[in-house]
Amino acid sequence: MHKFLILKKRIITLKEIAKKLNLSISTVSRALNNHPDISEETKKKVNDLATSLNYIPNIFAKGFRSHKSNIIGVIVPNITHYFTTTLIRGIIEEASLQGYRVIVSESNNDVNKQTEMLNTMLQFGVDGVLMSISKMTRDVDDILKVLNTIPLILFDKASNKIPCTQVVINEEEAAYNVVEHLINTGKKRIAIIKESEYSYNSEKRYEGYLRALKENSIEIDDKIILSVDDISMRQGKRMTNVLLTLKEKPDAIFAITDTAAIGVIKTLKKNKYKNP
């Protein structure tokens, strides 16, 4: 029987480079960082040796010394969502232009995992966190603690309980405009497929839906107000089938996410309903 021995690669340190060149560790560090106080000759010797030894800087140690890691943490509920991947791509591109690296993590809408990821980001020494919070977030104490340590910006899924910069749209006004448009096209029985009451964004959109109906004196019918925990394409299909079984069917359906809307469209098409 053959036995294979896997040897762990030895990590080259600044101390070893300094010893080989008979220089101080601080001089080697400054030479590698192109410090103006270090001569070009010394910089070349240090960089040549570092290259030959395959020296890799420890960014965490460097960040600890400088109190700046040039790393941004990103936490999202679902990394596979098209909208989310588009945002992450933009974050990575802009961060790279500004000289920052990005660590991306997924909470899977699990509050405990969200807290764990926040703590991990702090341990990595990130310079700041961009976060889209879990829809199940109720207690924000762990998030508020982060505000006392590093900059935090919320985007997409946010909360009015957290006093920080938030990059969001006016959910209530946007939903109001959508429903009012449907009313202006002659629709009177408008169904809504929304998330459960745990979602801040969904509740704001629901408020816009209700305001549009009330201001246009349209009766609110609970039978065409459907809530689901997972506002997915599958649930969009399922909820549309529920609406199609009603004696008084809706003449329009407002799905609060693109994925649910696709499910609605597919089901309407399957059942031979025209979808303008």
C-alpha positions as CSV (number, residue, x, y, z in Angstrom):
1,M,0.0,0.0,0.0
2,H,1.3,3.4,-0.9
3,K,1.4,6.1,1.7
4,F,1.3,9.8,0.8
5,L,2.7,12.4,3.1
6,I,1.3,15.9,2.7
7,L,3.7,18.5,4.0
8,K,2.3,21.8,5.1
9,K,3.9,24.7,3.2
10,R,6.0,26.9,5.5
11,I,4.9,30.5,5.6
12,I,7.7,33.0,5.0
13,T,7.6,35.9,7.5
14,L,9.0,39.4,7.5
15,K,11.3,38.4,10.3
16,E,13.0,35.8,8.0
17,I,13.4,38.3,5.2
18,A,14.9,40.8,7.6
19,K,17.3,38.2,9.0
20,K,18.6,37.2,5.5
21,L,19.2,40.8,4.5
22,N,20.4,41.9,7.9
23,L,17.7,44.6,8.1
24,S,15.1,45.5,10.7
25,I,11.6,44.1,10.4
26,S,10.2,47.7,10.1
27,T,12.6,48.5,7.3
28,V,11.5,45.4,5.4
29,S,7.9,46.2,6.0
30,R,8.3,49.8,4.7
31,A,10.3,48.6,1.7
32,L,7.5,46.2,0.7
33,N,5.0,49.1,1.1
34,N,7.1,51.4,-1.1
35,H,7.7,53.9,1.8
36,P,9.5,57.0,0.6
37,D,12.1,56.9,3.5
38,I,13.5,53.6,2.1
39,S,16.1,53.8,-0.7
40,E,15.4,52.3,-4.1
41,E,18.3,49.9,-3.7
42,T,16.9,48.5,-0.4
43,K,13.4,48.3,-1.9
44,K,14.8,46.3,-4.8
45,K,16.7,43.9,-2.6
46,V,13.8,43.3,-0.3
47,N,11.2,42.8,-3.1
48,D,13.5,40.5,-5.0
49,L,14.1,38.3,-2.0
50,A,10.4,38.4,-1.1
51,T,9.5,37.3,-4.7
52,S,12.1,34.5,-4.7
53,L,10.8,33.2,-1.4
54,N,7.1,33.5,-2.5
55,Y,6.4,35.8,0.4
56,I,2.7,36.5,0.9
57,P,1.7,39.5,3.1
58,N,-0.7,38.7,6.0
59,I,-3.4,41.2,5.4
60,F,-5.0,40.6,8.8
61,A,-1.7,41.3,10.6
62,K,-1.2,44.3,8.4
63,G,-4.7,45.5,9.2
64,F,-4.1,45.0,12.9
65,R,-1.0,47.2,12.9
66,S,-2.6,49.9,10.7
67,H,-6.1,49.6,12.1
68,K,-7.2,49.4,8.4
69,S,-7.7,46.2,6.4
70,N,-9.1,47.6,3.2
71,I,-11.7,44.8,3.3
72,I,-15.5,45.4,3.2
73,G,-17.9,42.8,4.5
74,V,-21.2,42.1,2.6
75,I,-24.0,40.1,4.2
76,V,-27.1,39.1,2.2
77,P,-30.1,36.8,2.9
78,N,-29.9,34.9,-0.4
79,I,-26.8,35.1,-2.6
80,T,-28.5,33.3,-5.6
81,H,-31.2,35.9,-6.1
82,Y,-30.6,37.7,-9.5
83,F,-31.2,41.2,-7.9
84,T,-28.7,40.4,-5.1
85,T,-26.0,39.0,-7.4
86,T,-26.3,42.2,-9.5
87,L,-25.8,44.3,-6.4
88,I,-22.9,42.2,-5.2
89,R,-21.2,42.5,-8.6
90,G,-21.5,46.3,-8.4
91,I,-20.1,46.4,-4.9
92,I,-17.1,44.3,-5.9
93,E,-16.4,46.3,-9.0
94,E,-16.5,49.7,-7.1
95,A,-14.6,48.3,-4.1
96,S,-11.8,47.1,-6.4
97,L,-11.6,50.6,-8.0
98,Q,-11.2,52.1,-4.6
99,G,-8.5,49.5,-3.5
100,Y,-10.8,47.3,-1.3
101,R,-11.4,43.6,-1.2
102,V,-14.9,42.2,-0.5
103,I,-15.9,39.3,1.7
104,V,-19.5,38.1,0.9
105,S,-21.5,36.0,3.2
106,E,-25.1,34.6,3.1
107,S,-27.5,34.5,6.1
108,N,-30.2,32.3,4.4
109,N,-32.7,34.5,6.3
110,D,-31.4,32.9,9.5
111,V,-31.1,35.6,12.3
112,N,-28.6,33.5,14.3
113,K,-26.4,33.0,11.2
114,Q,-26.7,36.7,10.5
115,T,-25.3,37.5,13.9
116,E,-22.6,34.9,13.5
117,M,-21.6,36.5,10.2
118,L,-21.5,40.0,11.7
119,N,-19.2,38.7,14.4
120,T,-17.0,36.9,11.9
121,M,-16.7,40.2,9.9
122,L,-15.6,42.0,13.0
123,Q,-13.0,39.2,13.7
124,F,-11.7,39.6,10.2
125,G,-11.2,43.3,10.9
126,V,-13.3,44.6,8.0
127,D,-13.4,48.4,7.6
128,G,-17.2,48.3,7.3
129,V,-20.2,46.2,6.5
130,L,-22.9,46.4,3.8
131,M,-25.9,44.3,4.9
132,S,-29.3,43.3,3.7
133,I,-31.0,42.0,6.8
134,S,-32.9,38.8,7.3
135,K,-36.7,39.2,7.0
136,M,-37.0,37.5,10.4
137,T,-34.9,40.1,12.2
138,R,-36.8,41.4,15.2
139,D,-34.2,42.0,17.9
140,V,-31.6,44.5,16.4
141,D,-29.4,44.7,19.5
142,D,-26.5,42.7,17.9
143,I,-26.6,45.0,14.8
144,L,-26.7,48.1,17.0
145,K,-23.5,46.9,18.7
146,V,-21.7,46.8,15.4
147,L,-22.6,50.5,14.9
148,N,-20.4,51.3,17.9
149,T,-17.5,49.5,16.3
150,I,-17.4,49.9,12.5
151,P,-19.5,51.7,9.8
152,L,-22.6,49.8,8.8
153,I,-24.8,50.5,5.8
154,L,-28.1,48.7,5.1
155,F,-29.4,48.1,1.6
156,D,-32.5,46.6,0.1
157,K,-33.8,44.8,3.2
158,A,-33.6,47.5,5.9
159,S,-35.2,48.5,9.2
160,N,-36.3,51.8,10.8
161,K,-35.0,50.5,14.1
162,I,-31.4,50.8,13.0
163,P,-30.1,54.4,12.9
164,C,-27.6,54.1,10.0
165,T,-27.3,55.0,6.3
166,Q,-29.8,52.9,4.3
167,V,-29.9,52.5,0.6
168,V,-33.5,51.7,-0.2
169,I,-36.4,52.9,-2.4
170,N,-39.6,54.4,-1.0
171,E,-41.3,51.0,-0.8
172,E,-44.7,52.5,0.2
173,E,-44.8,55.1,-2.5
174,A,-43.6,52.7,-5.2
175,A,-46.3,50.2,-4.4
176,Y,-48.9,53.0,-4.3
177,N,-47.9,54.1,-7.8
178,V,-48.1,50.5,-9.2
179,V,-51.6,49.9,-7.8
180,E,-52.9,53.4,-8.8
181,H,-51.6,52.7,-12.3
182,L,-53.7,49.5,-12.4
183,I,-56.7,51.3,-11.1
184,N,-56.3,54.0,-13.8
185,T,-56.3,51.2,-16.5
186,G,-59.8,50.2,-15.2
187,K,-58.9,47.5,-12.7
188,K,-61.1,47.3,-9.6
189,R,-60.3,43.9,-8.0
190,I,-56.6,43.9,-7.5
191,A,-55.0,41.0,-5.7
192,I,-51.7,41.1,-3.9
193,I,-49.1,38.4,-3.2
194,K,-46.8,39.6,-0.4
195,E,-44.5,38.2,2.2
196,S,-45.6,37.5,5.7
197,E,-45.6,40.3,8.3
198,Y,-42.0,39.6,9.2
199,S,-40.8,41.5,6.1
200,Y,-40.3,45.3,6.6
201,N,-40.1,45.8,2.8
202,S,-43.3,43.8,2.2
203,E,-45.3,45.6,4.8
204,K,-44.3,48.9,3.4
205,R,-45.4,47.8,-0.1
206,Y,-48.7,46.5,1.4
207,E,-49.3,49.9,3.0
208,G,-48.9,51.5,-0.4
209,Y,-51.4,48.9,-1.9
210,L,-54.0,49.6,0.8
211,R,-53.6,53.4,0.5
212,A,-54.1,53.3,-3.3
213,L,-57.3,51.2,-2.8
214,K,-58.7,53.5,0.0
215,E,-58.0,56.7,-1.9
216,N,-59.8,55.4,-4.9
217,S,-62.7,54.1,-2.8
218,I,-62.1,50.5,-3.7
219,E,-63.3,47.9,-1.2
220,I,-60.5,45.9,0.5
221,D,-61.2,42.1,0.2
222,D,-59.1,39.8,2.4
223,K,-59.7,36.9,0.1
224,I,-57.4,38.4,-2.5
225,I,-54.7,39.4,0.0
226,L,-52.3,36.5,0.1
227,S,-49.2,36.2,2.3
228,V,-46.4,33.7,2.1
229,D,-43.1,33.2,4.0
230,D,-41.2,32.4,0.8
231,I,-42.0,34.9,-1.9
232,S,-40.6,32.7,-4.7
233,M,-41.6,31.7,-8.2
234,R,-43.1,28.5,-6.9
235,Q,-45.2,30.4,-4.4
236,G,-46.2,32.8,-7.1
237,K,-47.6,29.9,-9.1
238,R,-49.3,28.4,-6.1
239,M,-51.0,31.6,-5.0
240,T,-52.1,32.4,-8.5
241,N,-53.8,29.0,-8.6
242,V,-55.6,29.8,-5.4
243,L,-56.8,33.1,-6.8
244,L,-58.1,31.4,-10.0
245,T,-60.3,29.1,-7.9
246,L,-62.2,32.1,-6.4
247,K,-65.8,32.6,-7.6
248,E,-64.9,36.4,-7.9
249,K,-61.6,36.3,-9.6
250,P,-59.2,39.3,-9.5
251,D,-58.8,41.4,-12.6
252,A,-55.1,42.2,-11.7
253,I,-52.4,40.7,-9.5
254,F,-49.7,42.7,-7.8
255,A,-46.8,40.4,-6.8
256,I,-44.2,42.3,-4.7
257,T,-41.1,40.5,-6.1
258,D,-40.0,39.7,-9.7
259,T,-39.6,36.0,-8.9
260,A,-43.2,35.7,-7.6
261,A,-44.4,37.8,-10.6
262,I,-42.8,35.3,-13.0
263,G,-44.6,32.5,-11.2
264,V,-47.9,34.5,-11.7
265,I,-47.3,35.1,-15.4
266,K,-46.4,31.4,-16.0
267,T,-49.6,30.2,-14.3
268,L,-51.8,32.7,-16.1
269,K,-50.3,31.7,-19.4
270,K,-50.8,28.0,-18.6
271,N,-54.5,28.7,-17.8
272,K,-55.0,30.6,-21.1
273,Y,-55.3,34.0,-19.5
274,K,-54.0,37.0,-21.4
275,N,-51.2,38.9,-19.7
276,P,-50.6,42.4,-21.2
